[in-house]
Amino acid sequence: MAVNDICLFLYGFDVTDFNKYINFKNAMGGPILTGVMNIGNYTPTQFMNEIKRAMEFIDGVNTYTLFLDRTIQNGRSNQMRISTSGSFLSLLFGSGPNAATSPSILMGFGMADFTGGTSYTGPNQAGQILIPEFPTWNYLSPNEIIEQDGVKNITSTGIKETLVFAQMTFFQGEWRYVTDQFGRTQKTQWENFLKYATKQLKFEFQPSINEDPTLFYEATLESTPADSNGLKYKLDQMNKDGLYRFYQTGLMKFRVIVN
């Protein structure tokens, strides 16, 4: 069965040598501070935590809080907010010495300075987004797919001996009626996301953008109909249903990340 609402995938939070520097000031007339992010692939939540770490490491005085507003445009957009516990904050995404190699575009701030306040919200969407046009079919939440990582031995007398290392949770779903016809871009958006996910890169999944946009899972792709390891994908045409140039993903399984 399908859930009653459409979902959202948020991805693309990759930090490299070309976007790892954050130039800012924590005092009027003070020196330019440069937070340096660690290179890596992050979920949006991990990405915000890494920004916080980088800024607090170089500041040493103030605390920085980052928040992703998932309710913009009825849950169809996400905007990032950054605040300081101090009395001054300037984000030098336009004029800083490392403006060309900052994460500002990925954060949704663009290449412009933000001054005069202690809290700023990026005007643009953070990261890359995929919102399927139709609800998720055959959806099962992480509460409904649980596996134990461990080993089991049965003695000669029938006694079970089990050693459990961790409990793993998953969710699953499939999506239908994917097309680029009639001015749509759904097929292209799915292709972009699946090329990313099959590299086993991280993302966040919101099961329902209207019913509860604050609920999300950090995850990676576990398996697809094309590959049990989640390293391949295949969009199948829905010709048997008389829907030419429409595609379906097939049932995909996703592993929830435990931080």
N, C-alpha and C positions, 0 to 999 in steps of 0.2 A: 504494500500500500504506500501511498505518498503522504508526506506530512502536509499540514494545512498551509504552510507558508514557504516562501522561497528563501534560499540560503545565501551565504556570501563566503568567498575565499579571499583572504588578504595575504599577499606574498611579495617577494622581491627585495627583502631587507638584507642586502649583501654589502658588507663593508670591505673596501679594498684600499690600496695605497692612494687611490684617486678620490676618496671621499671620507677620510678618517679624521680630519682636523676640525675642531670647533673653536673659533676665535670669539672671545667674549670679554666683557669687563664686569667686575663686581663692585666697582666704586666709580663715582664721577671723577674724571681726571686721573683715574688709576691706570696702571699698565694693562696692555692687552694680554689676556691669559689664553693659553691654547690647550684645550683638552684633546688627547689623542686616543681614539677608539681602537680597540683590538680588531684586527682583521678577522672576518669570519662571516658565516651565514647565521642569521638570527630570525626568530619569530618577531612580530611587532613588539610583543611584550619584552622579549629579551633585548631587542634593539633599544627600547627606551631605558631599560636598566643599564645598558652599556653606556649610553649617553650620560646618564646620571653618574655612573662610576668615573668616567673620564673627566667630567667637570668638577666633581667633588675632590678627585685626586689632586688636581692642580690648584684648586681653590683653597681647600683645607679649612675653611671657615664656615661657609654657607652650605645649606642642604638644597638640593634641586629635586623637584617633583615633576614627573612627566605623566601625562594622562592622554588617552586616546578616546575621543568622543565618538562613540559608535551610533549615535542617534541622529546624526545630521541627515537631512533629506529623507526622513522616514527610514533611517538605517541604511541608506544606499551610499553613504559616504562616510569617511573617517577623517577627522582632523586632530592633529597632535597639539597638545598644550604643554608649555614648559614654564615653571614658576620657581622662584627663589625664596628662601627663608630670610634673605637679607633685604635691604632697603633700596637696592639698585641692581639693575641687570640690563646690559646691552648685548644683543646678539649681533655680531658683526659678519653676517652672511654676505653682505655686499661689499664692504670696504676692508675687511680683515685681510691680513697678509696671506692667509690660506683660504680665501673665499672660493677660489676655483677648485679646491679639493676638500670641500666640506660636505657633510651629509644633508645639507639644507633642503635640496630638492627632494630627496627621499623622505625627509621629514614633512614635506608639504609646505615649507616656508619660502622656497624660491631663493633667488640670489638678491636679497635686499636686507638692509639693516633693520633691526627692531630695537628701538630705544624709547626711553621716557617712562617705562613701567617696570613692574616686577613679575609680570605674567604675560605671556604671549601665546596666541593660537595661530597656527599656520593657516593661511587662507585656502590652501589647496589640499587635495586628497593625499594622504600619506601612503607610500608604497603603490603596488599594483593590485587591482581589484577584479574579481570575477563574480558576477551575479547572474546565475542561470535564470532564464525567463520563466521556467516552470518549477513547481515544487519537486522535492527529492522523492524518488521512488525507492521502495524497499529500504527505507532508512531504519537503522538500528543505532541507538545511542551508546556511549561508552558504558552505561550501566547495564546494557544488554549483551555486550560481548566482552567477556573477561577470560583471560587465560593465565595460568600459572607457569612461570618459568622455573623449572625444577627437574628433579629426577625421582623416579619411583622404582623400588625394588620389592619383589614379592618373595618371601622366604619359602622354604620347602614345606612349612606348616601353614602357608596361606596368609601369613601376616604381612601387611603392607608397610613398607618403610619409605617415607617420602621426605625429601629435602627441597623446600621451596626457596628460591633465591629472590623472586620478585613477582608481584602481580601486575600483569600487563592489561591495559584496556584499549579497545579499538572501537571505531564506528564505521559504518558502511552506508553506501547509497549509490544510486545510479540516476542518470539524467537523460531525458529524452527530448525529442523535437529540437535538436540543435541544428541551426541553419544560418547561413549568411544571406539567404534570399530576402527580398522585399526590404532592402535597406538595413537589415540586421547585421550584426558583427559577432554573433554568438559563437559560430564555428571558429573564427579567428581567435576569439578570447579563450575558448577552451583549448585550442592548440597551443597558445602561448603558456597557459597554466600547466598543461600536461607535459610540455617540454621541460618546464621548470621542475615539476614535481617528480618526474621520472629520474631526475638527477639526485633524488633523495634529499632535496633541499626542504627547509622548514617553511611552514605557513600557519595561518590561523583560520579556523572554520567556524562560522556562526550558523547554527542550524536554522534559525528563524530571525529575520531582520526586522519583522514587525511585532511578533508576539513577545520576544525577549531579545533585543539587540545586544544586551550586556552579556549574554551567555556565549562563550566561545571556547574552543579547544585548540591547543597548540599541537601540531601533528606533522607527520610525514606520510607519504604514500607507501602502503604496505604491499598491496597487490592489485593487479588489474586482470581482466579476462585474457589479456595477451601475455601476461607474465606473472607468475606467483611471487616474484621478488620485487615487483613494482618498477622494473627498469624499462618497460616497454608499454606503449599504449596503442590502441586501435579504435578509431571511431567507426562504428558499423552503420551502414546505410539502412534506412527503415523502408526499403523497397517492398518487403513482404506486407507491410501495412498500407501500401499504396502511397507512401510519402516519399517521393523522389527528391533528392538533394536535402533530405533531413537525416540527421544522424543521432545515434545514442552511444553513451559511454560504456554501457554494460556495468555490472556490479563491481564497484571498487571498494577496497578495504583500506582503512587509514589507522595508523598507530598513534595513540596519544602520547605526547612527550611529558614526562614527569620531571619537573625542575627541582 
